[in-house]
């Protein structure tokens, strides 16, 4: 058994799959050139990893196991890294108690969030509906701020891309 080759296969697959996960997210965030460059790097790593596995694979099928384990860990690791980087924007829709809508909007604006507030009809009467556009990195702070003012707020998050205009235009 060659432990060094197993470790090398495992590590290259972790790197390949982590980069692959990031590539998908980078492309979906509109950064196509970065995604293309990542894809080139991924291709090189894939060829190296696959080449190591295919050499005498019938005599050493444990290589396949390390290849698969590296894929699993790499995808998970890529998701964690992407979560920390938090590329892109979110659109939060907060449906809040009617008389708290303007209070929440004012607080969000103090924190430099882009907020639009409209009146909606809920099952129990009037509601304030807040649309808040922000970088994904700020989503949890915004949710906390809204929740502190209205514990019964319904908050929906959606990945969003600004097509034209807006707060920072």
Secondary structure, DSSP 8 states (H G I E B T S, - for coil): --HHHHHHHHHHHHHHHHHHHHHHHHHHTT-HHHHHHHHHHHHHHHHHHHHHHHTTTTT-THHHHHHHHHHHHHHHHHHHHHHHH--SEEEEEEEEEGGGHHHHHHHHHHTT-EEEEEEEEETTEEEEEEEEEEEGGGHHHHHHHHHHH-TT-EEEEEEE---S--TT-
